[in-house]
Amino acid sequence: MVAWLTSETPVPYPDALAFMESRAKAIAAGEAEELIWLLEHPPLYTAGTSARVADLVDPDRFPVFDARRGGQYTYHGPGQRVAYVMLDVGRRGRDVRRFVQDLERWIIMALDRFNVVGEIRPGRVGVWVARPDKPLAPDGTVQEDKIAALGIRLHKWVSFHGLSINVEPDLSHFDGIVPCGVRDHGVTSLVDLGLPVTMDDLDVALRQTFAEVFPDAS
């Protein structure tokens, strides 16, 4: 069984990082259950192992933390659901690519509960939604906005870090970075798409669809 933890108030990033690292070590040692942690952070930017200095557009806007996960710069803040996944990838076949694909599928299935079509695009990390209501992208195609990000790290085949889905964050806060290094595309949220979705609504969808993606964990 996978345990679930929901934090009701924003969690400082250093506290979250310390907790995840400790829990991942305990899971790897057989001393703790796997865990999904649902939370929000105060406004901040995190830098993954591939982060480029040029993509930190406004370094003084919010605190910047070294996340020590894969990926580039990401914003976290109120109105964004963060789901940290501390799961044993080792006993699920040690296939990291498949595990990341499962996380992407989990996001897409949760969004589908609100009739939002999330899509994966080669070369663009995260989950995207088409915006035919916006002007065309610079290459003449339909504009696509990012609604979810993900990035993980492993300790002895136990994952930590995870994913984030925009429910109703202040989208202007993303202006201080180039999110995940992707230019010429925007950022959106469930509320920005015109959907009156609450954090509790998304949490229900995440719990329901998690069991479909990871049936061995429920």
Beta strands, then each sheet from edge to edge (+ up, - down):
strand 1: 3-6
strand 2: 35-39
strand 3: 44-47
strand 4: 64-66
strand 5: 73-76
strand 6: 80-86
strand 7: 119-121
strand 8: 124-130
strand 9: 144-155
strand 10: 158-166
strand 11: 186-187
sheet 1: 1+ 2+ 6- 10+ 9- 8+ 7-
sheet 2: 1+ 2+ 6- 10+ 9- 11-
sheet 3: 4+ 3+ 5-
end
